[in-house]
Amino acid sequence: MSVVYVTVGSTGFDDLVSVVCSRLFLQNLASRRFQQLIVQYGSSEDVFMPPAAESDTFGVEIKSFDYTSCTQRFIDQADLVICHAGTGSILEALHSRKPTIVVVNRGLMDNHQSEIAAELSGRGYLIAADPDGLAEAVASGAYTKLTPYPNADPQPIGEILDEETMV
């Protein structure tokens, strides 16, 4: 079964959770032959409203929960990881060598998520998207052509963090 795992981490991300419940997003998952969507929605429970009609899910089975201490288990079973742009979530996905789409929360006060996501995307390790561009990022299939993150070499992410904190 082809599985997509979406995680917002330890808080919430209403825009991301709203998008993954949309007909367009689910239709794009189905067109890429994904069969299951697992959503960790954090504190965005009020926004998590998948379509009620089975026909509006395009055959994609949807499972959800608020929090888990076992994120690695869900990442391991996923064929695609979609996560917020928090460094911890990014590293979990990349170290698992899973194709990853990172969704930047532009509503945060500083722009560190955007900068880190852009740099790692530029190096070909992940796809960076805004919530409004997530459905298209899935539809494009570009995540299938990513370069696996080098497990034994923490230098690239360390260099990026050093550059961003020295500004």
PAVO-21314 format. One record per residue (C-alpha): x, y, z; residue in one letter; residue number from 1. Coordinates in steps of 0.1 Angstrom, whole numbers, plus 5000, padded with zeros to 4 digits. Layout:
% PAVO-21314
<<X, Y, Z>, 'a', NUM>
...
***
This chain:
% PAVO-21314
<<5000, 5000, 5000>, 'm', 1>
<<5014, 5034, 4990>, 's', 2>
<<5013, 5057, 5021>, 'v', 3>
<<5017, 5094, 5026>, 'v', 4>
<<5025, 5106, 5062>, 'y', 5>
<<5018, 5142, 5070>, 'v', 6>
<<5031, 5157, 5103>, 't', 7>
<<5028, 5192, 5118>, 'v', 8>
<<5050, 5184, 5148>, 'g', 9>
<<5044, 5194, 5183>, 's', 10>
<<5021, 5223, 5177>, 't', 11>
<<4996, 5229, 5149>, 'g', 12>
<<4996, 5242, 5113>, 'f', 13>
<<4961, 5250, 5103>, 'd', 14>
<<4969, 5259, 5067>, 'd', 15>
<<4987, 5226, 5061>, 'l', 16>
<<4960, 5205, 5078>, 'v', 17>
<<4933, 5223, 5058>, 's', 18>
<<4951, 5216, 5025>, 'v', 19>
<<4956, 5179, 5031>, 'v', 20>
<<4918, 5176, 5037>, 'c', 21>
<<4910, 5192, 5003>, 's', 22>
<<4895, 5174, 4973>, 'r', 23>
<<4923, 5187, 4950>, 'l', 24>
<<4950, 5173, 4973>, 'f', 25>
<<4933, 5140, 4977>, 'l', 26>
<<4927, 5137, 4940>, 'q', 27>
<<4964, 5144, 4933>, 'n', 28>
<<4974, 5117, 4958>, 'l', 29>
<<4951, 5093, 4940>, 'a', 30>
<<4965, 5102, 4906>, 's', 31>
<<5000, 5094, 4920>, 'r', 32>
<<4986, 5060, 4932>, 'r', 33>
<<4987, 5067, 4969>, 'f', 34>
<<4962, 5046, 4988>, 'q', 35>
<<4965, 5059, 5024>, 'q', 36>
<<4970, 5093, 5040>, 'l', 37>
<<4981, 5094, 5077>, 'i', 38>
<<4978, 5128, 5092>, 'v', 39>
<<4993, 5139, 5125>, 'q', 40>
<<4974, 5172, 5130>, 'y', 41>
<<4986, 5184, 5164>, 'g', 42>
<<4966, 5212, 5178>, 's', 43>
<<4949, 5218, 5144>, 's', 44>
<<4921, 5193, 5153>, 'e', 45>
<<4893, 5218, 5146>, 'd', 46>
<<4906, 5223, 5111>, 'v', 47>
<<4910, 5186, 5103>, 'f', 48>
<<4879, 5179, 5083>, 'm', 49>
<<4884, 5153, 5056>, 'p', 50>
<<4856, 5149, 5030>, 'p', 51>
<<4826, 5131, 5044>, 'a', 52>
<<4817, 5115, 5011>, 'a', 53>
<<4838, 5085, 5001>, 'e', 54>
<<4837, 5097, 4965>, 's', 55>
<<4855, 5129, 4975>, 'd', 56>
<<4885, 5110, 4989>, 't', 57>
<<4892, 5094, 4955>, 'f', 58>
<<4898, 5060, 4971>, 'g', 59>
<<4924, 5073, 4995>, 'v', 60>
<<4920, 5059, 5030>, 'e', 61>
<<4925, 5086, 5057>, 'i', 62>
<<4938, 5080, 5092>, 'k', 63>
<<4946, 5107, 5117>, 's', 64>
<<4957, 5115, 5153>, 'f', 65>
<<4968, 5145, 5173>, 'd', 66>
<<5002, 5135, 5187>, 'y', 67>
<<5025, 5105, 5189>, 't', 68>
<<5058, 5097, 5205>, 's', 69>
<<5064, 5072, 5177>, 'c', 70>
<<5069, 5094, 5147>, 't', 71>
<<5096, 5072, 5133>, 'q', 72>
<<5072, 5043, 5129>, 'r', 73>
<<5050, 5064, 5107>, 'f', 74>
<<5079, 5078, 5087>, 'i', 75>
<<5093, 5043, 5082>, 'd', 76>
<<5060, 5030, 5067>, 'q', 77>
<<5055, 5061, 5044>, 'a', 78>
<<5064, 5063, 5008>, 'd', 79>
<<5062, 5101, 5010>, 'l', 80>
<<5066, 5123, 5040>, 'v', 81>
<<5050, 5158, 5041>, 'i', 82>
<<5060, 5178, 5071>, 'c', 83>
<<5061, 5213, 5084>, 'h', 84>
<<5095, 5230, 5080>, 'a', 85>
<<5107, 5225, 5116>, 'g', 86>
<<5143, 5213, 5117>, 't', 87>
<<5135, 5182, 5138>, 'g', 88>
<<5108, 5170, 5114>, 's', 89>
<<5130, 5177, 5084>, 'i', 90>
<<5159, 5157, 5098>, 'l', 91>
<<5137, 5127, 5108>, 'e', 92>
<<5124, 5124, 5073>, 'a', 93>
<<5157, 5130, 5055>, 'l', 94>
<<5177, 5106, 5077>, 'h', 95>
<<5150, 5080, 5069>, 's', 96>
<<5158, 5085, 5033>, 'r', 97>
<<5122, 5091, 5025>, 'k', 98>
<<5111, 5115, 4997>, 'p', 99>
<<5100, 5146, 5015>, 't', 100>
<<5079, 5177, 5008>, 'i', 101>
<<5084, 5204, 5034>, 'v', 102>
<<5057, 5229, 5039>, 'v', 103>
<<5068, 5263, 5052>, 'v', 104>
<<5046, 5281, 5077>, 'n', 105>
<<5050, 5317, 5066>, 'r', 106>
<<5029, 5328, 5095>, 'g', 107>
<<5058, 5324, 5119>, 'l', 108>
<<5076, 5355, 5131>, 'm', 109>
<<5110, 5349, 5115>, 'd', 110>
<<5118, 5333, 5082>, 'n', 111>
<<5142, 5306, 5093>, 'h', 112>
<<5119, 5277, 5081>, 'q', 113>
<<5118, 5292, 5047>, 's', 114>
<<5156, 5297, 5045>, 'e', 115>
<<5164, 5262, 5056>, 'i', 116>
<<5138, 5246, 5034>, 'a', 117>
<<5150, 5266, 5004>, 'a', 118>
<<5186, 5256, 5009>, 'e', 119>
<<5178, 5219, 5013>, 'l', 120>
<<5155, 5221, 4983>, 's', 121>
<<5182, 5238, 4963>, 'g', 122>
<<5206, 5209, 4971>, 'r', 123>
<<5179, 5185, 4958>, 'g', 124>
<<5172, 5167, 4992>, 'y', 125>
<<5136, 5178, 4995>, 'l', 126>
<<5108, 5197, 4978>, 'i', 127>
<<5098, 5230, 4995>, 'a', 128>
<<5063, 5243, 4991>, 'a', 129>
<<5038, 5267, 5006>, 'd', 130>
<<5004, 5253, 5017>, 'p', 131>
<<4988, 5267, 4985>, 'd', 132>
<<5014, 5249, 4963>, 'g', 133>
<<5013, 5215, 4981>, 'l', 134>
<<4987, 5198, 4958>, 'a', 135>
<<5007, 5208, 4928>, 'e', 136>
<<5040, 5196, 4944>, 'a', 137>
<<5024, 5162, 4948>, 'v', 138>
<<5009, 5162, 4913>, 'a', 139>
<<5042, 5170, 4897>, 's', 140>
<<5059, 5139, 4911>, 'g', 141>
<<5092, 5158, 4915>, 'a', 142>
<<5097, 5142, 4949>, 'y', 143>
<<5105, 5109, 4930>, 't', 144>
<<5137, 5125, 4917>, 'k', 145>
<<5153, 5138, 4949>, 'l', 146>
<<5188, 5131, 4961>, 't', 147>
<<5189, 5109, 4992>, 'p', 148>
<<5203, 5129, 5022>, 'y', 149>
<<5237, 5115, 5032>, 'p', 150>
<<5230, 5097, 5065>, 'n', 151>
<<5266, 5097, 5078>, 'a', 152>
<<5273, 5133, 5069>, 'd', 153>
<<5256, 5159, 5091>, 'p', 154>
<<5278, 5187, 5076>, 'q', 155>
<<5253, 5201, 5050>, 'p', 156>
<<5226, 5208, 5076>, 'i', 157>
<<5252, 5220, 5101>, 'g', 158>
<<5266, 5244, 5075>, 'e', 159>
<<5231, 5258, 5067>, 'i', 160>
<<5223, 5263, 5104>, 'l', 161>
<<5257, 5280, 5109>, 'd', 162>
<<5251, 5303, 5080>, 'e', 163>
<<5216, 5312, 5092>, 'e', 164>
<<5226, 5318, 5128>, 't', 165>
<<5256, 5340, 5120>, 'm', 166>
<<5235, 5366, 5102>, 'v', 167>
***
